[in-house]
């Protein structure tokens, strides 16, 4: 693979040197890191030595050094919900540094929907157990919409309290864009609180354009990570927004949007948004860097999107390989393999490929909010009330869905039986959402097309953004079995194949596991293998399932009270 080292002004391409893993030279209690230095600010790569003391870069010297690797600025995720990794921040960090990450802009929106302010504090406290740099925001939409049934509410008063803190860096994604456009007092109060503190406001406005987009941006909202095509992204950049290209586990937009990185090098960032434990361990941002280089993107522009632009936009204390900066960097073998050899945060080596660095795993305080009780099969039965029903149509690798109208006859039990059931032959399956914050709640029932299951059922307490219980299955017996397994364990993701149920328990708010990352990833892989054996064809089935209750992404979703038409921004009936 040829690496393109471009810059605005021509420069002499440096020689390639090969050096030892690390050339230390004592410097008043510090050390020297040698190699080919990738300078994003000056857009050049040169051999030299970085002198580090007391966590910061005190001097950079150019000049030949023996035998080289490359030293890059540490990578950072511009927008992520740590909870989606199924890991608390401390455990997420231990895996992220292995992939060259040093920081993340994190929205604790998921746990806030379960435990409110207590949940946000849990994330901040747990993050302090690691050297990794987490920058948390104040969740703006808890619940995501007035229709949602969440475990907690963060009103203007709570958001103001959070934004006054030094360890809260921004107002998290403003998903209630209708509230912004209509001047909802609660929404505008939260935006005003962020402006008062001089903190950035993140956006979330899929498909928004024209005058509505201008009004949204003029309210003070500065980023968006929901673009799925170039035209939408360029309109948002033209309106003054920073576009964050998302390449997560369920939604992958990089292949559509990567040309933006060279076209608008100062206006683009990169995020995962939601990242499964298996993808975290396999490398997320590092793989995006490799993919971008394979597509011929400018290395410096890529690194700007993976570090520089995010640091500048949020005004974050992260180093960029400049004199006086914190020594936050990653050492890789070369620009072809991009194998991470070492990662440094504030001058401290937090990962070394050749040497195990001892890790202390402190006990994790378990918090949760779960009152749901076991369901009966009869609660899952529904009878026809018309000749047509609304069906959620899946789009693989996207959070978007389609509203499909199908004949009721396709899901009737028989010509003489008006009960509606799954029809695997047509890939139309029953989907259920149950409020987990109430006892004896009645489930909401709908139908979804695109999962491909031929037997069994899936269930999860990760159901954006309220995180109620969501399940999809080929028959009511399977749905009851898998849902009750999750209910008994008070949280988790589970799969039932008709005989055996596998569950990854998530005792921390029904979202995260206290187990080490490698164990969680192994359990997640086992679930994925079982789901695939049932006929599943989606690239990330559990992630896809979790987003089917997200009421701010078009077109049709389901929540604990029924179906929700996002275009109309209101509940709709199953029957047409």
Secondary structure per residue as TSV (DSSP state, phi and psi in degrees):
chain	resnum	aa	ss	phi	psi
A	1	X	-	360.0	128.4
A	2	X	-	-88.2	126.6
A	3	X	-	-91.2	128.0
A	4	X	-	-91.7	111.4
A	5	X	-	-105.1	85.0
A	6	X	-	-101.6	158.6
A	7	X	-	-150.8	167.3
A	8	X	S	-60.6	-46.4
A	9	X	S	-102.2	140.7
A	10	X	-	-58.7	149.5
A	11	X	-	-149.7	166.2
A	12	X	-	-81.8	122.4
A	13	X	-	-64.9	129.1
A	14	X	-	-69.2	157.3
A	15	X	-	-65.8	160.3
A	16	X	-	-98.5	124.2
A	17	X	-	-113.8	156.5
A	18	X	-	-121.2	121.3
A	19	X	-	-131.1	172.0
A	20	X	-	-62.9	165.5
A	21	X	S	-51.3	-43.1
A	22	X	-	-157.6	130.1
A	23	X	-	-110.3	97.9
A	24	X	-	-87.3	139.8
A	25	X	-	-138.3	121.9
A	26	X	-	-62.6	137.9
A	27	X	B	-146.8	91.3
A	28	X	T	45.6	53.9
A	29	X	T	84.4	1.6
A	30	X	B	-112.5	-155.8
A	31	X	E	-154.6	170.3
A	32	X	E	-119.9	131.7
A	33	X	E	-110.5	124.0
A	34	X	E	-114.4	151.7
A	35	X	E	157.1	-169.5
A	36	X	E	-81.7	114.5
A	37	X	E	-90.3	125.0
A	38	X	E	-96.6	106.2
A	39	X	E	-97.1	104.1
A	40	X	T	-72.1	-37.1
A	41	X	T	-63.9	-46.9
A	42	X	T	-89.8	-4.5
A	43	X	T	53.6	55.9
A	44	X	E	-151.2	160.8
A	45	X	E	-126.6	127.3
A	46	X	E	-147.5	152.0
A	47	X	E	-75.2	142.7
A	48	X	E	178.8	-170.7
A	49	X	E	-126.9	136.9
A	50	X	E	-110.2	117.4
A	51	X	E	-93.6	125.7
A	52	X	E	-122.3	132.8
A	53	X	E	-150.3	139.9
A	54	X	T	51.5	39.3
A	55	X	T	82.7	-3.3
A	56	X	E	-125.3	162.7
A	57	X	E	-84.6	117.7
A	58	X	E	-99.8	-20.4
A	59	X	E	-163.1	145.1
A	60	X	E	-125.1	125.7
A	61	X	E	-115.7	129.6
A	62	X	E	-84.2	153.7
A	63	X	S	143.3	155.2
A	64	X	-	-58.4	140.4
A	65	X	-	-133.2	148.8
A	66	X	S	-75.1	135.4
A	67	X	S	49.6	112.3
A	68	X	-	-119.2	158.5
A	69	X	-	-123.8	-173.2
A	70	X	E	-117.0	141.7
A	71	X	E	-112.4	118.1
A	72	X	E	-114.9	156.7
A	73	X	E	-60.4	145.6
A	74	X	-	-62.0	143.4
A	75	X	E	-80.5	151.3
A	76	X	E	-144.0	144.5
A	77	X	E	-86.2	126.3
A	78	X	E	-80.1	-12.8
A	79	X	E	-168.6	115.8
A	80	X	E	-149.6	146.7
A	81	X	-	-100.9	104.7
A	82	X	G	-56.3	-33.9
A	83	X	G	-56.6	-28.9
A	84	X	G	-66.8	-18.7
A	85	X	G	-77.5	-5.5
A	86	X	T	68.6	13.8
A	87	X	B	-123.4	146.3
A	88	X	-	-70.3	162.4
A	89	X	H	-52.4	-42.6
A	90	X	H	-60.1	-38.4
A	91	X	H	-80.3	-35.1
A	92	X	H	-56.5	-44.7
A	93	X	H	-60.1	-40.1
A	94	X	H	-63.7	-28.0
A	95	X	H	-88.4	-37.2
A	96	X	H	-62.0	-39.1
A	97	X	G	-65.9	-24.9
A	98	X	G	-68.7	-19.4
A	99	X	G	-104.7	17.5
A	100	X	T	82.2	10.0
A	101	X	E	-87.6	143.0
A	102	X	E	-122.3	-14.0
A	103	X	E	-159.1	164.4
A	104	X	E	-153.9	138.7
A	105	X	E	-88.3	111.4
A	106	X	E	-117.3	133.7
A	107	X	E	-106.0	110.8
A	108	X	T	-82.3	34.2
A	109	X	H	-60.4	-37.1
A	110	X	H	-66.9	-52.1
A	111	X	H	-70.2	-26.2
A	112	X	H	-65.4	-33.8
A	113	X	H	-68.1	-21.1
A	114	X	H	-93.9	-46.6
A	115	X	H	-127.2	10.7
A	116	X	H	59.7	-138.3
A	117	X	H	-60.6	-35.5
A	118	X	H	-61.5	-38.6
A	119	X	H	-66.4	-42.8
A	120	X	H	-61.5	-43.8
A	121	X	H	-64.0	-35.9
A	122	X	H	-58.1	-45.8
A	123	X	H	-64.4	-42.1
A	124	X	H	-65.6	-45.5
A	125	X	H	-63.9	-45.0
A	126	X	H	-66.3	-37.0
A	127	X	H	-61.4	-28.1
A	128	X	T	-69.2	-10.9
A	129	X	T	-75.6	-9.5
A	130	X	S	-119.8	165.3
A	131	X	S	-84.1	-17.6
A	132	X	S	-56.7	144.9
A	133	X	E	-96.0	102.8
A	134	X	E	-96.9	133.8
A	135	X	E	-122.1	101.6
A	136	X	E	-89.4	151.1
A	137	X	E	-109.7	169.9
A	138	X	E	-90.8	116.1
A	139	X	-	-58.4	129.8
A	140	X	S	-93.9	-20.5
A	141	X	-	-131.0	77.6
A	142	X	B	-124.2	102.6
A	143	X	S	-73.4	170.1
A	144	X	S	-63.4	-39.0
A	145	X	S	-139.3	162.0
A	146	X	T	-60.5	-21.3
A	147	X	T	-74.2	-25.2
A	148	X	-	-68.7	149.8
A	149	X	-	-109.5	99.0
A	150	X	-	-104.3	175.5
A	151	X	S	-85.1	-11.9
A	152	X	-	-156.6	167.2
A	153	X	-	-133.6	134.7
A	154	X	B	-112.7	106.1
A	155	X	-	-90.9	-172.5
A	156	X	H	-57.2	-40.9
A	157	X	H	-59.5	-46.4
A	158	X	H	-64.7	-42.7
A	159	X	H	-65.3	-40.1
A	160	X	H	-60.5	-42.5
A	161	X	H	-59.2	-45.0
A	162	X	H	-65.2	-46.1
A	163	X	H	-65.8	-20.4
A	164	X	T	-76.5	-11.9
A	165	X	S	-82.2	145.9
A	166	X	T	-72.0	-21.4
A	167	X	T	-95.6	13.6
A	168	X	E	-117.6	123.0
A	169	X	E	-105.9	-12.8
A	170	X	E	-165.9	168.0
A	171	X	E	-92.0	121.3
A	172	X	E	-67.6	168.9
A	173	X	E	-42.1	122.0
A	174	X	E	-84.7	87.7
A	175	X	-	-75.3	-25.8
A	176	X	-	-81.0	66.1
A	177	X	H	-66.0	-29.8
A	178	X	H	-60.8	-34.4
A	179	X	H	-64.9	-37.3
A	180	X	H	-66.3	-47.3
A	181	X	H	-65.6	-31.5
A	182	X	T	-95.2	2.5
A	183	X	T	66.7	35.3
A	184	X	-	-56.6	127.4
A	185	X	H	-58.0	-39.0
A	186	X	H	-65.4	-45.7
A	187	X	H	-64.3	-48.1
A	188	X	H	-67.6	-28.9
A	189	X	H	-65.1	-38.5
A	190	X	H	-68.7	-40.2
A	191	X	H	-63.6	-42.6
A	192	X	H	-62.4	-36.5
A	193	X	H	-64.1	-39.4
A	194	X	H	-67.1	-41.9
A	195	X	H	-62.7	-40.5
A	196	X	H	-59.6	-37.0
A	197	X	H	-88.2	-2.1
A	198	X	T	67.9	33.8
A	199	X	-	-110.6	142.0
A	200	X	E	-60.6	156.1
A	201	X	E	-120.5	119.0
A	202	X	E	-83.3	148.4
A	203	X	E	-110.9	171.3
A	204	X	-	-163.3	89.9
A	205	X	-	-140.8	73.1
A	206	X	T	-61.8	125.3
A	207	X	T	78.5	-1.0
A	208	X	-	-69.3	135.1
A	209	X	-	-152.1	178.0
A	210	X	H	62.6	-144.4
A	211	X	H	-62.9	-33.9
A	212	X	H	-64.9	-37.6
A	213	X	H	-65.5	-44.6
A	214	X	H	-59.6	-41.2
A	215	X	H	-65.4	-38.7
A	216	X	H	-63.9	-46.0
A	217	X	H	-68.4	-41.4
A	218	X	H	-63.9	-19.3
A	219	X	T	-71.4	-12.6
A	220	X	T	113.2	7.8
A	221	X	-	-86.3	130.3
A	222	X	-	-116.4	-9.8
A	223	X	E	-135.8	162.5
A	224	X	E	-153.5	136.2
A	225	X	-	-120.6	20.4
A	226	X	-	-107.1	8.2
A	227	X	-	-70.4	136.9
A	228	X	-	-118.3	-4.9
A	229	X	S	-146.4	162.0
A	230	X	H	-61.0	-41.7
A	231	X	H	-60.5	-45.6
A	232	X	H	-62.4	-44.2
A	233	X	H	-63.8	-43.2
A	234	X	H	-67.3	-34.9
A	235	X	H	-64.4	-40.1
A	236	X	H	-69.8	-38.0
A	237	X	H	-64.3	-42.0
A	238	X	H	-62.4	-28.1
A	239	X	T	-81.9	-5.0
A	240	X	T	106.1	7.6
A	241	X	-	-88.9	157.3
A	242	X	E	-92.8	127.4
A	243	X	E	-94.2	127.5
A	244	X	E	-103.1	112.8
A	245	X	E	-74.4	125.8
A	246	X	E	-99.3	130.7
A	247	X	B	-136.8	79.2
A	248	X	-	-101.9	-162.3
A	249	X	S	-81.1	-36.4
A	250	X	S	-97.9	-32.9
A	251	X	-	-122.4	125.5
A	252	X	B	-127.6	110.7
A	253	X	-	-113.8	0.5
A	254	X	H	-62.5	-43.5
A	255	X	H	-62.1	-29.7
A	256	X	H	-83.3	-31.9
A	257	X	H	-108.8	-6.6
A	258	X	T	-57.7	-28.8
A	259	X	H	-59.5	-22.1
A	260	X	H	-59.3	-29.8
A	261	X	H	-63.6	-40.6
A	262	X	H	-82.3	-31.3
A	263	X	H	-73.1	-39.4
A	264	X	T	-131.0	65.4
A	265	X	T	-61.0	-21.9
A	266	X	T	-96.8	-2.0
A	267	X	S	-117.1	10.1
A	268	X	E	-126.3	136.4
A	269	X	E	-125.6	174.1
A	270	X	E	-132.2	138.1
A	271	X	E	-143.0	168.6
A	272	X	-	-104.4	-27.0
A	273	X	B	69.4	-66.2
A	274	X	S	-134.1	126.5
A	275	X	-	-132.6	121.3
A	276	X	-	-71.2	160.6
A	277	X	H	-62.5	-34.8
A	278	X	H	-66.8	-37.5
A	279	X	H	-73.9	-34.6
A	280	X	H	-59.9	-46.4
A	281	X	H	-68.5	-30.7
A	282	X	H	-81.4	-10.4
A	283	X	-	99.6	122.5
A	284	X	S	-105.8	-73.1
A	285	X	H	-63.4	-35.2
A	286	X	H	-62.4	-40.6
A	287	X	H	-68.6	-33.6
A	288	X	H	-65.9	-40.5
A	289	X	H	-60.3	-45.6
A	290	X	H	-61.9	-44.7
A	291	X	H	-61.9	-42.2
A	292	X	H	-63.2	-41.3
A	293	X	H	-65.7	-38.7
A	294	X	H	-63.6	-27.0
A	295	X	T	-86.4	1.5
A	296	X	T	86.0	16.9
A	297	X	-	-72.6	151.4
A	298	X	-	-62.4	126.6
A	299	X	H	-57.4	-43.9
A	300	X	H	-68.6	-37.6
A	301	X	H	-65.3	-38.9
A	302	X	H	-61.4	-45.4
A	303	X	H	-69.4	-28.6
A	304	X	I	-62.9	-43.3
A	305	X	I	-69.1	-26.3
A	306	X	I	-97.1	0.8
A	307	X	I	-158.3	-69.9
A	308	X	I	-52.2	-52.6
A	309	X	H	-64.0	-37.8
A	310	X	H	-67.8	-44.2
A	311	X	H	-59.6	-44.9
A	312	X	H	-69.9	-40.6
A	313	X	H	-63.7	-42.8
A	314	X	H	-96.2	0.1
A	315	X	T	55.0	60.2
A	316	X	-	-101.2	144.9
A	317	X	-	-80.8	71.1
A	318	X	-	-128.5	139.2
A	319	X	-	-80.0	151.3
A	320	X	-	-129.4	34.5
A	321	X	S	63.0	43.5
A	322	X	-	-122.4	153.6
A	323	X	T	-57.9	131.7
A	324	X	T	91.9	-13.2
A	325	X	S	-76.2	157.2
A	326	X	B	-60.9	143.8
A	327	X	-	-83.4	78.3
A	328	X	-	-110.4	105.7
A	329	X	E	-155.7	168.3
A	330	X	E	-131.6	139.8
A	331	X	E	-106.0	125.0
A	332	X	E	-120.7	157.5
A	333	X	S	-66.1	-44.9
A	334	X	-	-163.5	179.4
A	335	X	T	-92.5	10.2
A	336	X	T	-100.1	-57.2
A	337	X	T	-77.8	-36.6
A	338	X	-	53.2	42.1
A	339	X	-	-78.2	125.7
A	340	X	E	-75.2	123.3
A	341	X	E	-97.9	-40.8
A	342	X	E	-150.9	152.4
A	343	X	E	-132.0	135.2
A	344	X	E	-121.4	138.5
A	345	X	E	-130.7	123.5
A	346	X	T	51.2	39.3
A	347	X	T	77.7	-0.2
A	348	X	E	-101.2	131.2
A	349	X	E	-73.6	114.8
A	350	X	E	-104.9	-9.8
A	351	X	E	-152.2	138.3
A	352	X	E	-141.6	121.1
A	353	X	S	-60.7	-29.7
A	354	X	S	-96.3	-16.5
A	355	X	S	-131.6	128.1
A	356	X	-	-72.4	126.1
A	357	X	-	-98.0	120.6
A	358	X	-	-55.7	139.5
A	359	X	-	-122.0	126.6
A	360	X	-	-96.3	118.6
A	361	X	-	-100.5	105.3
A	362	X	-	-74.5	155.9
A	363	X	-	-62.3	138.6
A	364	X	-	-103.4	126.3
A	365	X	-	-69.8	126.5
A	366	X	-	-91.5	125.2
A	367	X	-	-124.7	148.6
A	368	X	-	-160.8	166.7
A	369	X	-	-146.4	104.0
A	370	X	-	-153.1	114.4
A	371	X	-	-123.8	-3.7
A	372	X	-	-59.5	143.7
A	373	X	-	-113.7	161.6
A	374	X	-	-56.6	145.8
A	375	X	-	-102.5	160.4
A	376	X	-	-105.4	155.6
A	377	X	G	-58.8	-36.7
A	378	X	G	-60.3	-27.0
A	379	X	G	-70.1	-15.8
A	380	X	G	-95.8	-2.1
A	381	X	-	-84.0	143.7
A	382	X	-	-147.5	142.1
A	383	X	B	-113.8	154.7
A	384	X	-	-67.5	138.9
A	385	X	-	-123.1	-3.8
A	386	X	S	-159.4	-177.2
A	387	X	S	-89.5	-9.7
A	388	X	E	-137.8	151.0
A	389	X	E	-132.4	158.4
A	390	X	E	-86.6	133.5
A	391	X	E	-126.0	137.3
A	392	X	E	-78.4	119.2
A	393	X	E	-99.4	120.2
A	394	X	E	-76.7	151.3
A	395	X	-	-126.1	112.0
A	396	X	T	-62.3	142.4
A	397	X	T	65.3	24.6
A	398	X	-	-143.6	150.1
A	399	X	S	-83.9	-15.2
A	400	X	-	-71.1	150.2
A	401	X	E	-130.8	169.1
A	402	X	E	-113.1	143.0
A	403	X	E	-86.0	115.8
A	404	X	E	-116.2	138.1
A	405	X	E	-106.2	119.9
A	406	X	E	-127.9	154.7
A	407	X	E	-64.7	137.4
A	408	X	G	-58.9	-28.4
A	409	X	G	-58.3	-25.1
A	410	X	G	-69.7	-20.6
A	411	X	G	-123.3	11.5
A	412	X	E	-74.7	144.3
A	413	X	E	-60.4	-39.5
A	414	X	E	-166.5	175.4
A	415	X	T	-62.3	-25.2
A	416	X	T	-108.4	0.9
A	417	X	E	-121.0	114.7
A	418	X	E	-80.6	-1.0
A	419	X	E	-66.4	142.1
A	420	X	E	-99.7	130.2
A	421	X	-	-133.6	167.9
A	422	X	-	-66.3	150.6
A	423	X	B	-130.1	84.9
A	424	X	G	-58.6	-30.1
A	425	X	G	-64.8	-27.4
A	426	X	G	-102.5	5.2
A	427	X	T	56.7	37.9
A	428	X	E	-113.5	112.6
A	429	X	E	-118.9	151.7
A	430	X	E	-74.3	137.3
A	431	X	E	-125.1	139.9
A	432	X	E	-132.2	138.9
A	433	X	E	-125.2	131.1
A	434	X	E	-125.1	128.3
A	435	X	-	-63.3	119.4
A	436	X	T	-91.3	-3.2
A	437	X	T	-96.7	2.6
A	438	X	S	-131.3	145.6
A	439	X	T	-79.8	149.0
A	440	X	T	55.4	32.8
A	441	X	-	-72.4	151.2
A	442	X	-	-94.7	134.3
A	443	X	-	-73.2	149.0
A	444	X	E	-92.6	138.1
A	445	X	E	-125.1	135.3
A	446	X	E	-146.7	-165.3
A	447	X	E	-137.4	147.4
A	448	X	E	-136.1	145.3
A	449	X	E	-122.9	129.5
A	450	X	-	129.7	-3.7
A	451	X	-	-78.0	-35.1
A	452	X	-	82.9	1.4
A	453	X	-	-61.9	137.7
A	454	X	S	-109.4	-14.9
A	455	X	S	-159.8	161.7
A	456	X	-	80.4	-162.5
A	457	X	E	-161.0	157.6
A	458	X	E	-119.8	152.1
A	459	X	E	-151.6	149.9
A	460	X	E	-154.9	149.2
A	461	X	S	-98.5	8.8
A	462	X	-	-97.0	101.4
A	463	X	-	-142.5	95.3
A	464	X	T	-60.9	138.6
A	465	X	T	-108.4	-2.9
A	466	X	T	-82.6	-19.7
A	467	X	T	61.2	46.8
A	468	X	-	-80.7	-178.3
A	469	X	E	-83.0	128.1
A	470	X	E	-128.2	137.5
A	471	X	E	-146.4	150.6
A	472	X	E	-136.5	140.4
A	473	X	E	-161.9	168.1
A	474	X	S	-89.4	-11.9
A	475	X	S	-159.1	162.4
A	476	X	H	-68.3	-32.6
A	477	X	H	-62.7	-44.5
A	478	X	H	-65.6	-41.4
A	479	X	H	-61.3	-46.0
A	480	X	H	-61.3	-44.0
A	481	X	H	-61.3	-48.9
A	482	X	H	-73.1	-36.4
A	483	X	H	-66.8	-41.9
A	484	X	H	-68.7	-30.3
A	485	X	H	-63.0	-43.9
A	486	X	H	-67.2	-39.8
A	487	X	H	-63.9	-44.7
A	488	X	H	-59.2	-37.2
A	489	X	T	-87.8	0.1
A	490	X	T	54.3	42.4
A	491	X	S	128.8	142.0
A	492	X	E	152.2	179.9
A	493	X	E	-120.1	138.4
A	494	X	E	-144.2	155.9
A	495	X	E	-136.9	134.1
A	496	X	E	-118.9	125.8
A	497	X	-	-100.5	11.7
A	498	X	S	104.9	-17.9
A	499	X	S	-134.8	-41.8
A	500	X	-	-124.1	139.5
A	501	X	E	-108.4	128.0
A	502	X	E	-107.7	133.0
A	503	X	E	-134.3	137.5
A	504	X	E	-103.2	106.0
A	505	X	E	-73.3	143.2
A	506	X	-	-129.5	77.0
A	507	X	T	-70.0	-20.1
A	508	X	B	-83.6	97.2
A	509	X	T	61.3	17.2
A	510	X	T	69.9	14.3
A	511	X	T	-123.1	-30.1
A	512	X	B	-136.1	156.8
A	513	X	B	-110.4	143.2
A	514	X	-	-82.7	-2.2
A	515	X	S	-73.6	158.7
A	516	X	-	-57.8	151.5
A	517	X	H	-57.3	-40.7
A	518	X	H	-65.2	-34.4
A	519	X	H	-69.8	-43.9
A	520	X	H	-61.5	-41.8
A	521	X	H	-64.5	-39.4
A	522	X	H	-63.8	-42.4
A	523	X	H	-66.2	-39.3
A	524	X	H	-64.2	-41.6
A	525	X	H	-62.3	-40.4
A	526	X	H	-61.8	-41.4
A	527	X	H	-62.6	-44.2
A	528	X	H	-62.0	-40.6
A	529	X	H	-64.4	-40.9
A	530	X	H	-65.9	-41.1
A	531	X	H	-63.6	-42.0
A	532	X	H	-60.7	-38.2
A	533	X	H	-65.9	-19.9
A	534	X	T	-86.4	0.6
A	535	X	T	107.2	-0.8
A	536	X	-	-59.1	135.4
A	537	X	-	-119.0	-5.6
A	538	X	-	-72.9	152.2
A	539	X	S	-71.5	-30.2
A	540	X	S	-144.5	79.0
A	541	X	H	-60.9	-42.1
A	542	X	H	-71.1	-37.0
A	543	X	H	-63.6	-43.8
A	544	X	H	-60.2	-45.3
A	545	X	H	-58.9	-41.7
A	546	X	H	-64.9	-26.2
A	547	X	G	-91.5	-1.6
A	548	X	G	-75.7	-6.2
A	549	X	G	-109.9	13.4
A	550	X	-	-86.0	105.7
A	551	X	T	-82.1	12.8
A	552	X	T	-119.2	10.0
A	553	X	S	-119.9	121.6
A	554	X	S	-60.2	159.6
A	555	X	S	-108.0	-46.5
A	556	X	E	-121.2	129.7
A	557	X	E	-132.4	176.1
A	558	X	E	-132.3	140.4
A	559	X	E	-134.9	-172.3
A	560	X	T	-70.2	-5.7
A	561	X	T	-111.1	-2.7
A	562	X	E	137.0	-157.3
A	563	X	E	-80.8	154.3
A	564	X	E	-136.5	121.0
A	565	X	E	-89.6	109.8
A	566	X	T	-70.1	-31.1
A	567	X	T	-63.8	-39.5
A	568	X	T	-85.0	-17.2
A	569	X	T	54.5	50.6
A	570	X	E	-159.7	157.8
A	571	X	E	-64.1	149.4
A	572	X	E	-135.1	159.0
A	573	X	-	-80.7	151.8
A	574	X	S	-60.6	-38.6
A	575	X	B	-93.4	137.0
A	576	X	-	-92.1	360.0
